[in-house]
Amino acid sequence: MFAQGLRRAGWLAGLPALALIWASATLYAAPQIADRIEAAGARVASGTATATGEPWLRLEARGRDLVAAGEAPDVGERETVLGKLAALEGPRRIVSEVGLVETAAPFLWAAIRTGTARVALEGSRPAEIGRRALEARITGALAPGTHLDDSARAARGAPPDFASAAAFLAARLSGLAKGGRAALSDTVLSLSGEALDVPAYEALRAALSDPPTGFSVGRIEILPPAVAQYRFAVQKSARGILLDGYAPSAADREAALRAAGDAVPGGIVQDRLLTARGLDPAIDPKALIAFAFKLAELIQSGTVSFSDDAVSVTGDAIDAQAIPDAAALMREGRPAGVKPGPVTLAARPLSPYRVAIRRTPDSVTLTGHLPDDATRERVLAALRPRLFREPVVDRTRLADGAPPDLGTALAAAAPLVANLAAGEVSVSDRALTLTGESLYREAAARTPERLAEALPPGWTGQATISARQPAETRDPAACRAEAAAAIAGASLRFPAGGATLTPAFYPVLDALAALAKACPTLRLAVSAPADPAKAKPAAGEGAPTAEAAPTRMASTARPEAPAAPGSAPKPAPKAHPEPETHAAPKKAEPAAAKRAGSKTPPTPKTENKPKEAADDPPLDLPRLRGQAVIEYLLQAGVRPDQLSAGPDAPAGPVILALLP
């Protein structure tokens, strides 16, 4: 049966045996043939050695073909070498991949991680550095056992110290996953890819902050690693804030650090954040950070943590009111995608008990804690009469544990901080600190003494006030001439029965204030009139007449002592002193608001009063009007020693007199 089968198969039965014989011969003979071909060409390659000591010609046998590669210095040498290879007896044919050394502009080189232990080199390499020498330098920067696939071509135009930059970039590949790319364009380094893990990402960030000398860092696109459990925490204590966990990007990490710095001005911020992915894409990282710090504002000490897509808060609340506030914020203020976690807060007495009043050119802000609404209203009542248009922003909260006489201390300090150009009064238990800048040297010098006199017993106070004094930039004679021209063209009249500045006052008073700040020797006296029905100066009072106004402007008599900031100017003595009224003057629009470009505000509405009261203005109306003008000028920057109150003027406009 077997013999019959062989006869039917015929010559096909011998094919498997022939294939086996051919494969065996090929496997045995092919390497020997390749070795003989490469050995025959080695003599030609060794003759192409350059100044680096390495031949530029590289040969590789592919079966019986000989492949020539490399970069010849010029066309003539390339043709000579190819001719020598063609004359060899062993190769079947010569495959030329020989190029020429050219100038690369820009000079580009890149190393790409193609596998766990493989790196491909491409682009251009310096012709003056041998291939093997450069590969040895790069291999030393890579992990042991890494294989190089070098297809870079020799070229001229490489930047100085190229080898150091290439080794620096190659070393960065050890922290990147497959596909990571490190590239050089002239002297600019770039890096892209995904970090292997969190330590590798942090190491890459640190290394890129210190590139090789002569090189700069360009485009960096490193994707942070992904973590299985994403978390973020804000730990708050008396010392400051500790940030722990992860942030999805460097920008988010910086946002968290800024928020921590704003939460504890002057406090310590410890950063233990790492950059990593893993946050649910439905959650906005910046919204999550902002929400965490809103909760942190409600605790004295404790932790706001985010884990498993839920936010929780534990610790000591800043006050009893903060506990329901935190619960409400958790219910209504969570960012999209964030789940509510437990709110475990306890209300403890505040220690230390803090409150602050901050004065800026635009507003006055109250922060911290107060014991009750009555204390809050007392502080606000002490502030508002000292302000013109600046709003009072109340951000205080109510809490127990206030030191004795807190309201008295704040009410005493409120006028002092309101009169500053900028400053702050801060209270910690029974210690009060006042800092800031005053427009006037005299006021700055008096503030510590006034603060010490105003504080209640058992309190300690410290005031550090600097003075802002404008330098003299104008000629005194020119100042007086310009001021006289401004006064001569002015007709400043109050509404009947009122002491409120009208819009016509602002341009004149602002111009005089600007002159006074630039001209320290300029001095003014302000004389305000009564209404016609009340203007009955007695004989001997010295009240000037309309015809006497120009004479008074040139008067050489010594003026009265200047009024302190915010204090009422002393009226001229009268033969029959009139009883003092308790009606407060309405405040004028501040010069700063008008200079900012705001529209002239409407005159505030007066309250509806009985007709008898409306027809009967205050007995000291000239004094109240003069005080309104002087206070406006003081707030506009005129020094107190440049202003004085003159005698009452007759019915008509306000008289502004230049003093010697």
SERO-611924 format. One line per 2 residues: their letters; for each residue x, y, z of C-alpha. Coordinates in Angstrom, 2 decimals. Layout:
A> X,Y,Z | ...
# end
This chain:
MF> 0.00,0.00,0.00 | 2.82,2.39,0.88
AQ> 4.70,1.59,-2.33 | 1.61,2.11,-4.39
GL> 1.13,5.52,-2.76 | 4.66,6.60,-3.60
RR> 4.24,5.56,-7.21 | 1.02,7.57,-7.52
AG> 2.70,10.70,-5.90 | 5.65,10.50,-8.21
WL> 8.28,13.23,-7.97 | 6.14,15.36,-5.61
AG> 7.08,13.03,-2.79 | 10.62,14.43,-2.82
LP> 9.70,18.12,-2.48 | 9.64,18.25,1.35
AL> 13.07,16.72,1.48 | 14.41,19.21,-1.03
AL> 12.92,22.14,0.93 | 14.56,20.91,4.10
IW> 17.93,20.59,2.37 | 17.59,24.11,0.88
AS> 16.63,25.71,4.22 | 19.51,24.03,6.01
AT> 21.97,25.19,3.39 | 20.61,28.73,3.48
LY> 20.75,29.02,7.27 | 24.26,27.69,7.30
AA> 25.69,29.42,4.26 | 23.93,32.84,4.27
PQ> 25.67,34.20,7.38 | 28.99,33.13,6.06
IA> 28.30,34.84,2.74 | 27.22,38.06,4.54
DR> 30.34,37.99,6.70 | 32.57,37.58,3.65
IE> 30.85,40.47,1.85 | 31.12,42.81,4.88
AA> 34.72,41.79,5.41 | 35.48,42.60,1.78
GA> 33.99,46.08,2.17 | 35.54,46.76,5.61
RV> 38.82,47.77,4.00 | 37.03,50.38,1.92
AS> 35.08,51.69,4.95 | 38.22,52.02,7.10
GT> 39.68,54.30,4.46 | 36.91,56.88,5.02
AT> 37.99,57.82,8.56 | 37.49,61.53,9.37
AT> 39.05,63.84,11.95 | 36.91,62.20,14.62
GE> 38.69,58.88,14.03 | 35.49,57.20,12.86
PW> 34.81,56.28,9.19 | 31.83,57.99,7.71
LR> 30.96,54.94,5.56 | 28.72,52.28,7.11
LE> 28.19,48.90,5.38 | 25.53,46.24,5.91
AR> 25.13,42.94,4.00 | 21.62,41.93,3.01
GR> 22.00,38.47,1.53 | 24.51,38.93,-1.26
DL> 23.76,42.66,-1.56 | 25.99,45.23,0.15
VA> 24.21,48.36,1.44 | 26.37,51.48,1.81
AG> 25.19,54.33,4.11 | 26.64,57.43,5.70
EA> 27.34,61.04,4.73 | 30.27,61.75,2.45
PD> 32.16,65.04,2.83 | 31.61,65.83,-0.86
VG> 30.37,64.36,-4.14 | 33.81,63.36,-5.38
ER> 34.63,61.24,-2.35 | 31.22,59.59,-2.52
ET> 31.80,58.55,-6.14 | 35.30,57.27,-5.33
VL> 34.05,55.10,-2.47 | 31.15,53.67,-4.50
GK> 33.58,52.83,-7.29 | 35.80,50.90,-4.89
LA> 32.80,48.97,-3.57 | 31.69,48.10,-7.09
AL> 35.08,46.57,-7.78 | 34.71,44.02,-4.97
EG> 34.18,40.42,-6.12 | 31.87,39.14,-3.36
PR> 28.77,41.38,-3.49 | 26.09,40.73,-6.07
RI> 25.23,44.45,-6.19 | 25.95,47.66,-4.26
VS> 22.91,49.50,-2.83 | 23.87,53.14,-2.18
EV> 22.22,55.11,0.63 | 25.16,57.47,0.92
GL> 24.30,61.15,1.39 | 26.33,64.33,1.68
VE> 27.21,66.41,4.75 | 25.10,69.59,4.48
TA> 24.29,72.55,6.70 | 21.04,72.06,8.67
AP> 19.11,75.24,9.50 | 17.45,74.91,11.89
FL> 19.44,72.07,13.40 | 16.85,69.46,14.42
WA> 17.42,66.30,16.43 | 15.00,64.06,18.33
AI> 15.01,60.97,20.54 | 11.79,58.93,20.68
RT> 10.94,56.12,23.08 | 9.65,53.31,20.83
GT> 9.54,50.59,23.47 | 10.42,49.70,27.03
AR> 14.12,49.38,26.14 | 14.33,50.98,22.68
VA> 14.97,54.56,21.65 | 15.06,55.86,18.07
LE> 17.27,58.79,17.08 | 16.36,60.91,14.07
GS> 17.15,64.24,12.50 | 20.65,65.67,12.28
RP> 23.75,65.03,14.34 | 26.92,67.15,14.32
AE> 29.37,66.06,11.60 | 32.26,66.90,13.89
IG> 31.12,64.30,16.44 | 31.48,60.65,15.52
RR> 28.34,58.54,15.46 | 29.67,56.00,17.93
AL> 30.94,58.73,20.28 | 27.53,60.44,20.33
EA> 25.69,57.14,20.78 | 27.95,56.29,23.72
RI> 27.13,59.66,25.34 | 23.39,59.15,24.85
TG> 23.40,55.51,25.97 | 25.08,56.58,29.21
AL> 22.12,58.87,29.95 | 19.53,56.13,29.28
AP> 18.56,53.21,31.47 | 20.99,50.26,31.23
GT> 20.13,47.83,28.44 | 18.41,50.41,26.23
HL> 18.98,49.80,22.51 | 19.43,52.69,20.06
DD> 17.99,52.81,16.54 | 20.09,55.64,15.12
SA> 18.97,57.10,11.80 | 20.31,60.61,12.40
RA> 22.41,62.04,9.58 | 25.60,64.04,9.92
AR> 25.22,67.74,9.24 | 26.90,71.06,9.91
GA> 25.34,73.89,11.96 | 24.94,72.18,15.35
PP> 24.83,74.45,18.41 | 27.80,74.42,20.81
DF> 27.79,71.62,23.40 | 25.20,69.66,21.42
AS> 26.25,66.40,23.06 | 25.39,67.68,26.56
AA> 21.94,68.84,25.42 | 21.28,65.52,23.64
AF> 22.28,63.55,26.74 | 20.07,65.81,28.92
LA> 17.06,65.16,26.69 | 17.75,61.43,26.47
AR> 17.82,61.21,30.26 | 14.33,62.73,30.41
LS> 12.97,59.86,28.30 | 13.41,57.49,31.23
GL> 10.42,59.19,32.92 | 8.15,58.99,29.86
AK> 6.00,56.13,28.58 | 6.19,54.70,25.05
GG> 5.77,57.47,22.48 | 7.61,60.06,24.59
RA> 9.64,62.48,22.50 | 12.60,64.70,23.42
AL> 13.66,67.13,20.71 | 16.14,69.92,20.04
SD> 15.77,72.79,17.58 | 19.00,74.78,17.56
TV> 19.22,75.77,21.26 | 15.54,75.23,22.23
LS> 14.60,72.01,24.04 | 11.13,70.47,23.96
LS> 9.53,67.45,25.58 | 6.22,65.66,25.09
GE> 4.58,62.43,26.23 | 2.96,60.85,29.28
AL> 4.80,60.53,32.57 | 5.26,56.98,33.85
DV> 4.19,57.83,37.41 | 3.89,60.72,39.88
PA> 7.57,60.67,41.02 | 8.69,60.66,37.38
YE> 6.44,63.65,36.62 | 7.82,65.63,39.56
AL> 11.38,64.72,38.55 | 10.73,65.95,35.00
RA> 9.39,69.28,36.28 | 12.42,69.73,38.50
AL> 14.91,68.83,35.76 | 13.37,71.16,33.18
SD> 13.82,74.09,35.54 | 17.59,73.78,35.07
PP> 18.45,73.17,31.38 | 22.05,72.93,30.14
TG> 23.97,76.19,29.85 | 23.26,77.96,26.60
FS> 19.94,76.18,26.00 | 16.37,77.18,26.82
VG> 13.19,75.20,27.41 | 10.52,75.54,24.74
RI> 7.31,73.58,24.29 | 6.60,71.16,27.14
EI> 3.59,68.86,26.78 | 3.94,66.26,29.50
LP> 0.71,64.54,30.41 | 0.51,63.81,34.16
PA> 0.11,60.16,35.19 | -3.28,58.75,36.10
VA> -3.94,57.66,39.71 | -6.48,55.08,40.81
QY> -7.90,57.18,43.68 | -7.94,60.93,43.18
RF> -8.05,63.02,46.35 | -7.64,66.66,47.40
AV> -7.50,68.09,50.92 | -7.23,71.48,52.64
QK> -6.03,71.20,56.25 | -6.43,74.40,58.26
SA> -4.81,75.20,61.61 | -3.66,78.18,63.65
RG> -0.32,78.11,61.81 | -1.76,78.19,58.29
IL> -2.93,75.81,55.57 | -1.61,72.47,54.35
LD> -2.54,71.32,50.83 | -2.42,67.59,50.21
GY> -3.47,65.21,47.45 | -3.49,65.84,43.71
AP> -4.14,68.56,41.14 | -4.93,67.70,37.51
SA> -2.43,70.20,36.06 | 0.25,72.67,37.02
AD> -2.22,75.53,36.46 | -4.73,73.95,38.87
RE> -1.98,73.46,41.41 | -1.07,77.16,41.17
AA> -4.74,78.08,41.57 | -4.90,76.08,44.81
LR> -1.74,77.77,46.12 | -3.14,81.23,45.34
AA> -6.41,80.40,47.10 | -4.47,79.17,50.14
GD> -2.41,82.37,50.24 | -5.57,84.49,50.08
AV> -7.18,82.41,52.86 | -4.32,83.01,55.32
PG> -2.66,86.35,54.49 | 0.76,86.27,56.08
GI> 0.27,82.68,57.26 | 2.16,79.54,56.29
VQ> 1.09,77.55,53.23 | 2.54,74.05,52.99
DR> 2.32,72.48,49.54 | 2.17,68.69,49.34
LL> 0.13,68.60,46.16 | 1.20,66.33,43.31
TA> 0.12,66.67,39.71 | -1.88,63.65,38.52
RG> -4.96,62.76,36.50 | -7.88,60.78,37.81
LD> -10.50,63.45,38.54 | -13.88,62.74,36.96
PA> -14.02,64.73,33.68 | -17.48,65.96,34.70
ID> -15.92,67.90,37.63 | -14.28,71.27,36.99
PK> -11.04,71.20,39.04 | -10.98,74.97,39.62
AL> -14.62,74.92,40.78 | -13.75,72.07,43.16
IA> -10.80,74.02,44.59 | -12.92,77.16,45.05
FA> -15.66,75.17,46.78 | -13.17,73.53,49.15
FK> -11.84,76.93,50.21 | -15.36,78.30,50.75
LA> -15.87,75.50,53.25 | -12.42,76.15,54.76
EL> -13.46,79.75,55.48 | -16.04,78.38,57.93
IQ> -13.58,76.46,60.13 | -10.96,77.57,62.63
SG> -9.13,74.28,62.34 | -9.95,71.04,60.56
TV> -9.96,69.47,57.12 | -11.93,69.84,53.92
SF> -11.32,66.69,51.87 | -12.40,65.36,48.48
SD> -12.26,61.61,47.83 | -14.43,59.16,45.91
DA> -16.12,62.12,44.19 | -17.47,63.44,47.54
VS> -16.51,66.44,49.70 | -16.56,66.30,53.50
VT> -15.57,68.77,56.22 | -14.55,68.13,59.84
GD> -13.12,70.28,62.63 | -13.94,73.35,64.70
AI> -16.27,75.93,63.16 | -15.37,79.61,63.28
DA> -18.63,80.23,65.14 | -22.00,78.63,65.80
QA> -23.48,80.27,62.71 | -20.89,78.52,60.52
IP> -22.34,75.05,61.16 | -25.67,75.64,59.37
DA> -23.81,77.76,56.78 | -21.55,74.82,55.95
AA> -24.53,72.47,55.67 | -26.34,74.92,53.38
LM> -23.23,75.36,51.24 | -22.89,71.60,50.96
RE> -26.50,71.32,49.79 | -26.65,74.25,47.39
GR> -23.13,75.26,46.39 | -21.49,72.02,45.29
PA> -19.94,71.99,41.79 | -21.44,69.69,39.18
GV> -20.40,66.06,39.66 | -19.41,66.45,43.33
KP> -21.31,64.37,45.89 | -22.11,65.65,49.41
GP> -20.13,64.14,52.25 | -20.51,64.47,56.02
VT> -20.31,67.85,57.77 | -18.86,67.24,61.22
LA> -18.24,70.61,62.87 | -18.20,71.75,66.50
AR> -18.57,75.34,67.73 | -15.85,76.35,70.20
PL> -15.00,79.73,71.77 | -12.87,81.85,69.49
SP> -9.26,82.12,70.58 | -7.94,84.59,69.74
YR> -10.95,86.80,69.05 | -10.18,88.82,65.93
VA> -11.77,91.70,64.02 | -10.32,94.18,61.54
IR> -11.24,97.43,59.76 | -9.40,98.01,56.48
RT> -9.37,101.42,54.77 | -8.59,101.73,51.06
PD> -9.10,104.70,48.73 | -12.26,103.02,47.43
SV> -13.95,101.49,50.48 | -13.83,100.51,54.14
TL> -14.19,96.80,54.93 | -14.98,95.12,58.26
TG> -13.95,91.50,58.75 | -13.79,89.09,61.66
HL> -16.24,88.67,64.54 | -18.37,90.89,66.74
PD> -20.40,89.87,69.80 | -23.79,91.31,68.77
DA> -25.68,93.60,66.42 | -25.45,96.53,68.83
TR> -21.63,96.48,68.68 | -21.78,96.25,64.90
ER> -24.05,99.30,64.67 | -21.83,101.20,67.09
VL> -18.76,100.61,64.91 | -20.61,101.53,61.72
AA> -21.93,104.71,63.36 | -18.34,105.68,64.25
LR> -17.18,105.14,60.65 | -19.89,106.65,58.46
PR> -19.67,110.31,59.55 | -15.99,110.28,58.55
LF> -16.63,109.06,55.02 | -18.03,110.85,52.00
RE> -18.93,108.44,49.27 | -16.74,105.43,50.11
PV> -18.95,102.41,50.85 | -18.66,100.45,54.09
VD> -18.51,96.71,53.39 | -19.52,94.70,56.46
RT> -18.27,91.09,56.40 | -18.28,90.50,60.14
RL> -19.98,87.55,61.80 | -21.42,87.21,65.29
AD> -19.69,84.99,67.84 | -19.30,84.71,71.59
GA> -16.03,85.19,73.44 | -15.38,88.86,72.67
PP> -13.00,90.69,75.05 | -14.50,93.32,77.38
DL> -15.03,96.80,75.91 | -14.52,95.59,72.33
GT> -17.16,98.01,71.04 | -15.53,100.93,72.86
AL> -12.08,100.10,71.46 | -13.35,99.77,67.89
AA> -15.45,102.93,68.12 | -12.35,104.82,69.28
AA> -10.13,103.41,66.53 | -12.68,103.70,63.70
PL> -12.29,107.50,63.17 | -8.51,107.17,63.20
VA> -8.42,104.55,60.44 | -11.14,106.37,58.45
NL> -8.97,109.50,58.32 | -6.03,107.60,56.80
AA> -5.33,107.51,53.08 | -4.99,103.74,53.48
GE> -4.58,101.53,56.51 | -5.97,98.90,58.83
VS> -6.88,98.49,62.46 | -6.77,94.89,63.68
VS> -7.84,93.47,67.04 | -6.65,90.21,68.56
DR> -8.27,89.73,71.97 | -7.40,92.96,73.82
AL> -4.47,94.03,71.61 | -5.19,96.64,68.93
TL> -2.80,97.48,66.08 | -3.22,100.45,63.72
TG> -1.09,100.69,60.57 | -1.33,102.78,57.43
ES> -0.48,105.99,55.64 | -1.74,109.50,56.34
LY> -1.87,112.38,53.90 | -0.48,114.71,56.55
RE> 2.68,114.57,58.63 | 1.05,116.20,61.64
AA> -1.85,113.74,61.68 | 0.57,110.80,61.42
AR> 2.55,112.08,64.39 | -0.57,112.59,66.53
TP> -2.21,109.24,65.82 | -0.30,107.05,68.36
ER> -1.06,109.51,71.16 | -4.74,109.78,70.19
LA> -5.03,106.00,70.04 | -3.48,105.54,73.50
EA> -5.88,108.11,74.99 | -8.97,106.55,73.37
LP> -8.45,102.88,74.29 | -10.38,101.54,77.29
PG> -8.51,100.32,80.40 | -6.83,96.91,80.03
WT> -6.25,97.31,76.29 | -2.90,97.70,74.56
GQ> -2.49,99.60,71.34 | 0.24,100.15,68.78
AT> 0.08,102.64,65.89 | 2.53,102.74,62.99
IS> 1.52,105.53,60.61 | 3.67,106.96,57.84
AR> 3.09,110.35,56.21 | 2.68,111.08,52.53
QP> 4.06,114.55,51.79 | 4.03,115.88,48.21
AE> 7.21,117.51,47.01 | 7.11,121.17,46.04
TR> 6.99,121.24,42.27 | 5.57,124.71,41.55
DP> 6.88,128.23,41.91 | 5.13,129.93,44.88
AA> 4.39,133.11,42.91 | 2.89,131.14,40.06
CR> 0.85,129.12,42.56 | -0.64,132.25,44.11
AE> -1.43,133.72,40.71 | -3.16,130.56,39.54
AA> -5.07,130.22,42.82 | -6.17,133.85,42.68
AA> -7.44,133.32,39.14 | -9.40,130.24,40.21
IA> -10.94,132.10,43.15 | -11.77,135.22,41.16
GA> -13.77,133.26,38.60 | -15.73,131.27,41.17
SL> -19.20,131.91,42.52 | -19.85,129.16,45.08
RF> -23.33,129.44,46.58 | -25.10,127.08,48.96
PA> -28.81,126.31,48.54 | -31.03,128.30,50.85
GG> -31.04,126.85,54.36 | -28.60,124.05,53.48
AT> -24.93,123.17,54.00 | -24.62,120.66,51.15
LT> -22.07,121.31,48.42 | -23.58,121.64,44.97
PA> -21.92,120.35,41.77 | -20.60,123.85,41.05
FY> -18.22,123.55,44.03 | -16.34,120.49,42.79
PV> -14.25,121.89,39.88 | -13.09,124.92,41.90
LD> -12.28,123.02,45.08 | -10.56,120.21,43.18
AL> -8.40,122.74,41.33 | -7.46,124.47,44.59
AA> -6.66,121.11,46.22 | -4.40,120.14,43.33
LA> -2.58,123.46,43.62 | -2.25,123.13,47.41
KA> -0.70,119.66,47.11 | 1.87,120.93,44.61
CP> 2.45,124.23,46.47 | 3.15,123.70,50.19
TL> 3.33,127.47,50.83 | -0.18,128.11,49.54
RL> -2.65,128.91,52.36 | -6.39,129.55,52.20
AV> -9.05,131.01,54.50 | -12.67,129.95,54.06
SA> -15.52,132.29,54.95 | -19.03,130.93,54.51
PA> -22.18,133.07,54.38 | -25.52,132.91,56.12
DP> -28.79,133.17,54.23 | -30.13,136.68,53.59
AK> -32.79,136.37,56.32 | -30.19,135.43,58.90
AK> -27.28,137.60,57.81 | -27.47,140.27,60.57
PA> -23.91,140.95,61.66 | -23.70,143.19,64.67
AG> -21.54,146.22,64.76 | -17.98,145.40,65.54
EG> -18.24,141.75,64.51 | -15.84,142.26,61.66
AP> -18.04,140.54,59.11 | -16.74,141.53,55.68
TA> -18.89,143.17,53.09 | -19.02,142.13,49.47
EA> -16.86,145.15,48.60 | -14.28,144.13,51.24
AP> -13.70,140.64,49.87 | -10.82,141.57,47.55
TR> -9.18,143.47,50.38 | -9.37,140.40,52.65
MA> -7.72,138.23,49.99 | -4.68,140.45,50.25
ST> -4.80,140.74,54.02 | -1.57,140.18,55.96
AR> -3.21,139.36,59.27 | -2.18,136.01,60.82
PE> -4.79,133.27,60.20 | -6.27,131.11,62.85
AP> -4.67,127.77,63.69 | -5.49,125.14,61.05
AA> -8.25,122.69,61.72 | -7.37,119.05,62.31
PG> -8.59,116.58,59.71 | -12.26,116.02,60.10
SA> -12.63,118.49,62.99 | -14.96,121.45,62.80
PK> -13.18,124.75,62.06 | -13.38,127.31,64.83
PA> -15.90,130.05,63.92 | -15.09,133.69,64.28
PK> -16.06,135.17,67.64 | -19.44,136.84,67.73
AH> -20.81,139.53,69.93 | -23.79,137.40,70.86
PE> -22.95,133.68,70.58 | -25.78,131.72,69.10
PE> -26.83,128.40,70.63 | -25.19,125.39,68.92
TH> -27.48,123.21,66.88 | -27.21,119.44,66.54
AA> -27.97,119.35,62.81 | -25.13,117.62,60.96
PK> -23.91,119.01,57.64 | -24.40,116.86,54.60
KA> -21.13,115.58,53.22 | -19.76,116.77,49.90
EP> -18.89,114.53,47.00 | -15.18,113.50,47.35
AA> -12.67,114.84,44.88 | -11.37,111.35,44.19
AK> -14.76,110.24,42.86 | -14.98,113.16,40.47
RA> -11.41,112.71,39.23 | -12.22,109.06,38.51
GS> -14.66,110.21,35.86 | -17.91,109.54,37.67
KT> -20.92,111.65,36.87 | -21.88,114.42,39.23
PP> -24.18,112.82,41.76 | -27.56,114.34,42.38
TP> -28.08,116.35,45.50 | -29.40,114.00,48.21
KT> -33.07,114.37,48.95 | -33.93,116.17,52.15
EN> -36.37,114.63,54.53 | -39.90,115.98,54.60
KP> -40.05,118.40,57.48 | -42.68,120.74,58.81
KE> -42.81,124.03,57.01 | -41.68,125.91,60.12
AA> -38.44,123.87,60.29 | -37.75,124.30,56.57
DD> -38.10,128.08,56.88 | -35.83,128.24,59.93
PP> -32.23,127.29,59.03 | -29.71,126.47,61.77
LD> -28.35,129.42,63.72 | -24.74,128.33,63.01
LP> -25.31,127.85,59.27 | -22.12,129.78,58.22
RL> -20.04,127.54,60.49 | -21.60,124.37,59.07
RG> -21.07,125.57,55.50 | -17.46,126.49,56.15
QA> -16.89,123.10,57.76 | -18.27,121.34,54.66
VI> -15.86,123.25,52.37 | -12.85,122.67,54.63
EY> -13.58,118.96,55.06 | -13.88,118.54,51.30
LL> -10.49,120.19,50.77 | -8.90,118.05,53.49
QA> -10.26,114.88,51.93 | -8.98,116.06,48.55
GV> -5.43,116.19,49.96 | -4.92,119.73,51.30
RP> -2.83,119.73,54.49 | -4.48,121.05,57.67
DQ> -1.85,123.80,58.06 | -2.89,125.18,54.65
LS> -6.49,125.86,55.72 | -8.16,128.11,58.24
AG> -11.69,129.34,58.92 | -12.28,133.03,58.28
PD> -15.03,135.18,59.76 | -18.58,134.70,58.57
AP> -19.26,136.18,55.15 | -22.29,138.24,54.21
AG> -25.12,136.70,52.27 | -23.91,135.54,48.88
PV> -21.13,133.21,47.68 | -18.43,131.53,49.77
IL> -15.32,133.71,50.06 | -11.97,131.96,49.59
AL> -9.06,134.19,50.61 | -5.35,133.72,49.90
LP> -3.28,134.20,53.05 | 0.32,135.42,53.13
# end
